[in-house]
Amino acid sequence: MNVFGLDVGGSGIKGAPVDVMTGELVEGRVRIETPQPATSEAILRTALDVVSRSGWDGLVGCGFPGVVKGGIIQTAANVDDSNLGFDLQSRLEQELGSTARVINDADAAGLAEVRWGAGREVEGVVLMLTLGTGIGTALFVDGKLVPNTELGHIEIQGKDAESRASDGARKRENLGWKKWSKRLDEYVRTIEDLLWPDLIIVGGGISKKSEKFLPHLTARTKVVPARMQNEAGIAGAALAATLDLSARPPSTVE
């Protein structure tokens, strides 16, 4: 079964059809830069353009960088405030004429890693970190998603954690890998003291360069790079459209 996965990010909106049995993208992804300002209507139109360019007609799953409840956007830290209260799910369905499902983008990436990647068949508490424009988090307990955790916004040294330790902060401040790794390590150690996870998965595009920063982390928890790397958001969004997220994901009971 194929489902179209959309991944809305602070810098780009991308999508592709996904085989939800394997997590593989069955066609090349389409990517369009996130419009600036990233208003609700501009994001909607760009997402529709991504789907249209792919020639897709069918079920769509979409990851969005913020808290999503019932398809309605509740927070929008890295996009325009006009997204607050926007029913992106209903609008996608109206415009596409098909069923759509919208969830938090980090939750989408986490679903993919738990289903097919580094978190597959891992018991206990698994935390997925997506390092990009901000820091997204997805928390799983025995394979079940705890949605919309938003742990990238905890306060460290009086500042929002993602403003210091995200990949966006590294690029914005032109930080070297060692200096940035120290900030990331501080964040990871704070999170593990709060949650005591059994595994931490680091995803986002920067996971392709994990050898440059993971060796500098001093956390007691095992920290591994995401296996699906930057495709996790697309694949997980597609998967989310097929799941009852109140139930345990299939990968944990196989």
C-alpha positions in Angstrom: 0.0 0.0 0.0 1.3 3.4 -1.0 0.5 6.7 0.8 1.8 10.1 0.1 4.0 11.6 2.9 4.4 15.3 3.4 7.1 16.8 5.6 6.6 20.5 6.4 9.8 22.1 7.7 11.2 25.5 8.5 13.3 25.5 5.4 11.6 23.2 3.0 8.3 21.3 2.3 8.9 17.9 0.7 7.0 14.8 -0.1 6.8 11.5 -1.9 4.7 8.4 -2.2 5.7 5.8 0.4 5.3 2.1 0.6 4.0 1.8 4.1 4.9 -1.8 4.4 8.6 -1.1 4.0 9.0 2.6 4.6 10.7 3.1 1.2 10.0 6.1 -1.0 8.6 4.6 -4.2 9.4 7.7 -6.3 11.8 10.6 -6.0 10.8 13.2 -3.5 9.6 16.7 -4.5 11.0 19.6 -2.4 10.0 23.3 -2.4 11.5 25.9 -0.2 9.2 26.9 2.7 7.6 30.3 1.7 8.6 33.3 3.7 6.7 34.4 5.6 5.5 30.9 6.3 1.8 31.8 6.7 -0.9 29.1 7.0 -2.2 29.7 3.5 1.3 29.8 2.0 2.2 26.5 3.6 -1.0 25.0 2.5 -0.5 26.1 -1.1 3.1 24.9 -1.2 2.1 21.5 0.3 -0.6 21.2 -2.4 2.0 22.1 -5.0 4.3 19.3 -3.8 1.5 16.8 -4.0 0.4 18.1 -7.4 3.9 17.9 -8.9 4.0 14.2 -7.9 0.8 13.5 -9.6 -0.6 11.9 -6.5 -4.3 11.2 -5.9 -5.1 9.4 -2.7 -4.4 9.2 1.0 -2.0 11.8 2.4 -0.1 12.0 5.7 1.5 15.3 6.7 4.1 16.2 9.4 4.0 19.8 10.7 6.6 21.5 13.0 4.4 22.2 16.0 1.8 20.6 18.3 -1.1 19.2 16.3 -4.4 18.2 18.0 -7.1 16.7 15.8 -5.4 18.1 12.7 -5.5 21.7 14.1 -2.2 23.5 14.6 -1.6 24.5 18.3 2.0 25.9 18.2 4.2 27.3 15.5 7.6 28.1 16.9 9.4 28.1 13.5 6.7 29.3 11.2 4.3 32.2 11.1 1.9 32.7 13.9 -1.0 32.7 11.5 -0.8 28.9 11.7 -2.1 28.9 15.2 -5.6 27.5 15.3 -5.4 26.6 11.6 -7.2 23.4 10.6 -4.6 22.1 8.2 -6.0 18.6 8.1 -9.5 19.7 7.0 -8.1 22.2 4.5 -5.9 19.5 2.9 -8.8 17.2 2.6 -11.0 19.9 1.1 -8.4 20.9 -1.5 -7.2 17.3 -2.3 -10.6 15.7 -2.2 -9.1 12.8 -0.3 -8.4 11.8 3.3 -5.5 13.4 5.0 -3.8 13.1 8.5 -1.7 15.8 10.1 0.6 15.1 13.0 3.7 16.7 14.7 6.7 16.3 12.4 9.0 14.9 15.0 6.3 12.3 16.0 6.2 11.4 12.3 9.9 10.8 12.1 9.8 8.9 15.4 7.1 6.6 14.0 9.3 5.8 11.0 12.3 5.0 13.2 10.3 2.8 15.6 8.6 1.0 12.7 11.6 0.5 10.4 14.7 2.1 11.8 17.0 2.4 14.8 14.1 2.1 17.3 12.6 -1.1 15.8 11.8 -3.7 18.5 13.4 -1.6 21.2 11.6 -2.0 24.5 11.3 0.7 27.2 11.6 4.4 26.7 12.8 5.6 23.3 13.4 9.3 22.6 13.8 10.6 19.0 15.4 14.0 18.5 15.1 15.7 15.2 17.8 18.4 14.8 17.0 20.9 12.2 15.7 24.5 12.2 14.6 23.7 15.8 14.7 20.5 18.0 11.8 18.2 17.6 11.2 15.3 20.0 9.1 12.1 19.8 8.7 9.9 22.9 7.8 6.2 22.9 7.0 4.0 25.8 7.1 0.3 24.9 6.5 1.3 21.3 3.5 3.6 22.0 3.8 7.2 21.0 3.3 10.0 23.6 2.3 12.7 21.1 3.4 16.4 21.0 6.1 16.3 23.6 7.9 19.5 22.4 10.9 18.8 24.6 13.1 21.0 22.4 11.6 24.0 24.3 12.9 23.2 27.8 14.9 26.0 29.4 18.7 25.6 29.6 20.8 28.5 30.9 17.8 30.7 30.8 17.1 30.1 27.1 14.9 27.9 24.9 17.0 24.8 24.3 16.5 24.7 20.6 17.8 28.3 20.3 21.2 27.1 21.5 21.5 23.4 20.5 19.6 23.0 17.2 21.3 22.5 13.8 19.8 25.9 13.0 21.7 27.5 15.9 24.9 25.8 14.7 24.5 27.3 11.2 23.3 30.7 12.4 26.2 31.2 14.8 28.7 29.4 12.6 29.7 27.1 15.4 32.4 24.4 15.0 31.4 20.8 15.5 33.1 20.5 18.9 31.6 23.7 20.3 28.2 22.9 19.1 28.5 19.3 20.3 29.1 20.7 23.8 25.7 22.5 23.7 24.0 19.4 22.3 25.5 17.3 25.1 24.3 19.7 27.7 20.8 19.4 26.2 20.9 15.6 25.9 22.1 15.2 29.5 19.3 17.4 30.8 16.7 15.4 28.9 18.0 12.1 30.1 17.9 13.3 33.7 14.2 14.0 33.2 13.2 10.9 31.3 15.8 8.2 31.9 15.4 6.8 28.3 16.7 3.5 27.2 17.7 4.8 23.8 18.1 8.2 22.1 17.9 8.4 18.3 19.3 11.5 16.6 17.6 12.4 13.3 17.2 15.2 10.9 19.5 16.0 7.9 22.5 16.4 10.3 22.3 12.7 11.2 24.2 12.1 8.0 27.2 13.7 9.7 26.7 11.9 13.1 30.4 11.0 13.2 31.3 14.6 13.7 29.3 15.1 16.9 28.1 11.8 18.5 31.6 10.9 19.7 31.6 14.2 21.7 28.5 13.3 23.7 28.9 12.1 27.3 25.3 10.9 28.0 25.0 7.6 29.9 22.1 6.6 27.5 22.9 4.9 24.3 22.7 7.5 21.5 22.5 6.4 17.9 21.9 8.1 14.5 18.6 7.6 12.8 18.8 5.0 10.1 16.2 6.6 7.8 18.0 10.0 8.1 16.1 12.8 6.4 13.5 10.6 4.8 12.0 9.6 8.2 9.6 12.6 8.3 8.1 11.7 4.9 7.8 8.0 5.6 6.5 8.5 9.1 3.8 11.0 8.0 2.6 8.5 5.4 2.6 5.7 8.1 0.6 7.9 10.5 -2.2 8.2 8.0 -2.8 4.5 8.3 -2.4 4.0 12.1 -4.7 4.2 15.1 -2.2 6.2 17.2 -4.0 5.3 20.4 -2.8 1.7 19.8 0.7 0.3 19.8 2.6 0.6 16.5 2.8 -2.6 14.5 6.5 -3.0 14.8 6.4 -3.6 18.5 4.1 -6.6 18.3 5.6 -8.5 15.3 
